[in-house]
Amino acid sequence: MTDSTGEIVNKQLEIMLAKSESERFRIGEEFIDFGRRVLGNSILLEFPGISETELKIEIFKKCYSSFYSPDELHLIVLSMKCY
């Protein structure tokens, strides 16, 4: 986002860098978890009644499909359905 002034961005960076590495790591994990929950809720609105496995697959595809070829993605999805 680019709606913050440079002064505010610098203050946010100062606050984050004042935290320990483990605190910054935990905060990062919380951001990732929050993003996945938001994405999951969006998918559930679009596909009510989707199974837990299919939900995980859809989240994976939305997050990582640009990293894999269609063939690779298909194989990964098939393997996810086995677990």
C-alpha positions in Angstrom: 0.0 0.0 0.0 1.2 3.5 -0.7 -1.2 5.6 1.3 1.2 6.3 4.2 3.6 9.2 4.3 7.3 8.5 4.3 7.4 9.6 7.9 4.9 7.0 8.9 6.6 4.3 6.9 9.9 5.1 8.6 8.2 5.0 12.0 6.6 1.6 11.3 10.0 0.3 10.1 11.7 1.6 13.3 9.0 -0.1 15.5 9.4 -3.4 13.6 13.2 -3.3 13.7 13.1 -2.7 17.5 11.5 -6.1 17.9 13.6 -9.3 18.2 14.0 -11.6 15.2 11.7 -14.2 16.8 9.0 -11.5 17.4 9.3 -10.4 13.8 9.0 -14.0 12.6 5.9 -14.6 14.7 4.3 -11.4 13.4 5.1 -12.6 9.8 3.5 -16.0 10.6 0.4 -14.2 11.9 0.1 -12.1 8.7 0.4 -15.2 6.6 -2.2 -17.1 8.7 -4.6 -14.1 8.5 -4.2 -13.9 4.8 -5.0 -17.6 4.4 -8.0 -17.3 6.6 -9.3 -14.4 4.6 -8.7 -16.3 1.3 -10.4 -19.4 2.8 -13.4 -17.4 3.8 -13.6 -15.9 0.3 -13.5 -19.4 -1.2 -16.2 -20.6 1.2 -18.5 -17.8 0.1 -17.9 -18.7 -3.5 -18.2 -22.5 -3.0 -20.4 -23.2 0.0 -20.3 -26.8 1.1 -16.7 -27.3 -0.2 -14.8 -30.1 1.6 -11.9 -29.3 3.8 -9.5 -31.0 1.4 -10.9 -29.1 -1.6 -10.7 -25.8 0.4 -7.0 -26.5 1.1 -6.4 -27.3 -2.6 -8.1 -24.0 -3.7 -6.1 -22.0 -1.2 -2.9 -23.7 -2.5 -3.8 -23.0 -6.1 -4.6 -19.3 -5.4 -1.3 -18.8 -3.5 1.1 -20.9 -5.6 -0.2 -21.5 -9.1 2.1 -19.0 -10.6 5.1 -21.0 -9.3 4.2 -24.2 -11.1 3.4 -25.3 -14.6 -0.2 -26.6 -15.2 1.2 -30.2 -15.3 3.1 -29.7 -12.0 0.1 -28.1 -10.3 -2.1 -31.0 -11.5 0.3 -33.5 -9.9 0.5 -31.6 -6.7 -3.3 -31.3 -6.5 -3.6 -35.1 -7.1 -1.2 -35.8 -4.2 -3.0 -33.4 -1.9 -6.2 -35.3 -2.5 -4.5 -38.4 -1.1 -4.0 -36.9 2.3 
